[in-house]
């Protein structure tokens, strides 16, 4: 299962992300894989929020997307899987056009790419 998200980040005072001059918008998607298949979706999202760590789990950057992985650990993460995030200044989301361009279109394109890379079984 893939999940998309849009987060706002104040831009400072986070132990896991370097401070920025202004608040940011982070858009992305993830494919979390809980170690326990009975984990509730709410708990999966909570772990994702806590354990997407750009400063420590980034593996590569490509075309503006930061890519990383989840790792089960002793601090509460029970996730495997991966995530991708694109960051930009929150102030850029000032019109419906920029929201459509920077958020909706970007996530739609990513999900189209995911759809092309997956196999769907017909009934």
C-alpha positions as CSV (number, residue, x, y, z in Angstrom):
1,X,0.0,0.0,0.0
2,X,1.3,3.5,-0.9
3,X,0.3,6.5,1.1
4,X,0.6,10.2,0.1
5,X,1.1,13.0,2.5
6,X,1.4,16.8,2.7
7,X,3.1,18.2,5.8
8,X,4.0,21.6,6.9
9,X,7.2,22.2,8.9
10,X,7.9,25.3,10.9
11,X,11.5,25.2,9.7
12,X,13.5,25.0,12.9
13,X,14.0,23.4,16.3
14,X,13.9,19.8,15.1
15,X,16.7,17.5,16.3
16,X,16.6,15.5,13.0
17,X,16.4,18.2,10.3
18,X,18.7,21.2,9.8
19,X,17.0,24.5,10.3
20,X,15.7,26.5,7.3
21,X,15.1,30.2,7.0
22,X,11.3,29.8,6.4
23,X,8.6,27.3,7.1
24,X,8.4,24.5,4.5
25,X,5.8,22.3,2.8
26,X,6.8,18.7,2.4
27,X,4.9,16.5,0.0
28,X,5.6,12.9,-0.5
29,X,4.6,9.3,-0.6
30,X,5.6,6.2,1.2
31,X,5.3,2.5,1.1
32,X,5.4,1.5,4.8
33,X,5.6,-2.2,5.6
34,X,4.9,-2.9,9.3
35,X,6.8,-5.9,10.8
36,X,3.4,-6.9,12.3
37,X,0.8,-7.2,9.5
38,X,-2.0,-6.5,12.0
39,X,-0.7,-3.0,12.7
40,X,-3.5,-0.4,12.4
41,X,-3.2,2.2,9.6
42,X,-3.4,4.9,12.3
43,X,-0.3,3.4,14.0
44,X,1.5,3.0,10.7
45,X,1.0,6.8,10.0
46,X,2.1,7.7,13.5
47,X,5.3,5.7,13.1
48,X,5.9,7.2,9.6
49,X,5.6,10.7,11.1
50,X,8.1,9.9,13.8
51,X,10.6,7.9,11.7
52,X,11.0,9.7,8.4
53,X,14.4,11.1,9.3
54,X,15.8,13.1,6.4
55,X,19.1,13.7,8.1
56,X,19.8,10.1,9.0
57,X,17.8,7.8,6.6
58,X,18.2,9.6,3.3
59,X,19.7,7.4,0.6
60,X,19.6,9.6,-2.5
61,X,18.3,12.7,-4.0
62,X,17.0,12.8,-7.6
63,X,15.1,15.5,-9.5
64,X,14.3,17.4,-6.3
65,X,13.0,14.2,-4.5
66,X,14.7,13.0,-1.3
67,X,14.5,9.2,-1.0
68,X,15.0,7.2,2.1
69,X,14.0,4.0,4.0
70,X,12.3,3.0,7.2
71,X,14.2,0.7,9.5
72,X,12.8,-1.1,12.5
73,X,14.5,0.1,15.7
74,X,14.4,0.0,19.5
75,X,12.9,3.5,19.6
76,X,9.4,2.4,18.4
77,X,9.6,2.0,14.7
78,X,8.2,-1.3,13.4
79,X,8.4,-0.3,9.8
80,X,10.3,-1.4,6.8
81,X,9.7,0.2,3.4
82,X,10.6,3.5,1.8
83,X,9.6,7.1,1.4
84,X,10.1,10.0,-0.9
85,X,9.8,13.7,-0.1
86,X,10.0,17.0,-1.9
87,X,10.5,20.1,0.1
88,X,9.8,23.7,-0.8
89,X,9.1,27.0,1.0
90,X,5.5,27.1,2.4
91,X,5.2,30.7,1.1
92,X,5.1,29.3,-2.5
93,X,1.6,28.0,-1.8
94,X,0.0,31.3,-2.2
95,X,-2.6,30.6,-5.0
96,X,-4.7,27.7,-6.2
97,X,-2.5,27.5,-9.2
98,X,0.7,26.9,-7.2
99,X,-1.1,24.4,-5.0
100,X,-2.2,22.5,-8.1
101,X,1.3,22.8,-9.6
102,X,3.5,22.1,-6.6
103,X,1.3,19.6,-4.7
104,X,-1.5,18.0,-6.7
105,X,0.3,17.6,-10.0
106,X,3.6,16.4,-8.3
107,X,1.8,13.7,-6.3
108,X,-0.4,12.7,-9.2
109,X,2.7,12.2,-11.4
110,X,4.4,10.1,-8.7
111,X,1.3,7.9,-8.4
112,X,1.2,7.5,-12.2
113,X,4.8,6.4,-12.1
114,X,4.1,3.9,-9.3
115,X,1.1,2.5,-11.3
116,X,3.3,1.9,-14.3
117,X,5.9,0.1,-12.2
118,X,3.4,-2.3,-10.5
119,X,1.6,-5.3,-11.8
120,X,-2.1,-5.5,-11.4
121,X,-3.8,-8.8,-11.7
122,X,-7.0,-9.0,-13.7
123,X,-10.0,-10.9,-12.4
